[in-house]
């Protein structure tokens, strides 16, 4: 019996010995990073080396989001050749660091690529200002609303994108823009010519300044209707016969002087061959007597000449 009991005890001891040997041969659990340790902007507490590497790469290579006005854009840091050359060393430092340690990490990127990308974004998001337009409403000038434009501020935008990539943080960037003011014509002169009643109305914006009697075109050579603008101004102009019109056949140019049919001032319109001018035939004012132009008394034409400019809109309407 004693011999049998000893044999059994030997078997138990041997079994325990084998188990202990196998336990010692097992791979020890991987090392983890202490609590409160950060690599760059990423908290890697309790992570293994592989887990920490993956977490840092995920944070630093996440897409960068921007907002320009009401539109959103995004770009991958890889687009700028971003690299984490010091990540392996940072992870090893973090594994050996005590709790609450900040391990620095600064990625590198190609600024030339970033400059090119922001330049493209600036072109894509540029909005030109739209000036208020003058139109007629009930035969009077009316100005539509102007709309300002915008232009991206490229240098500041580049720095914001760079800093976001380097910091490893990802919040949407509100890209800075410069507001482009639209011009306003609300205080500029506007001419409205009522062909049917032979009257010229001069407005300053929407405010009526003066009304002049004028002569407009004969039925055979009517003054054109539509919107035009003053494109040329001349003091003491020469008169040159229009070669394309039969009524001027054989006529010769007339120099400045009392007999000049244009008077002392010429305000040519964007309608070919048509203008506002004085006249050597003052009796024609108030009638449809011209060959398409708008005639005024010479003193009236001189007064108007001083108050209009190249680009002044001229509306010619039938009534």
Secondary structure, 3 states (H helix, E strand, C coil): CHHHHHHHHHHHHHHHHHHHHHHHHCCCCCCCCCCCCEECCEECCCCCHHHHHHHHHHHHCCCEEEEECCEEEEECHHHHCCECCCHHHHHHHHHHCCCCCEECCCCECCHHHHHHHHHHHHHHHCECCECCCEEEECCEEEECCCECEEEECHHHHHHHHHHHHHHCCCCCEECCEEEECCCCCCCCEEEEEECCCCEEEEEECCEEEEEEECEEECHHHCCCCEEEEEEEEEECCCECCCCCCHHHCCCCCECCCCCCCCCCEEEEECCCCCEEECCCCHHHCCCEEECCCEECCHHHHHHHHCCCCCCCEEEEECC
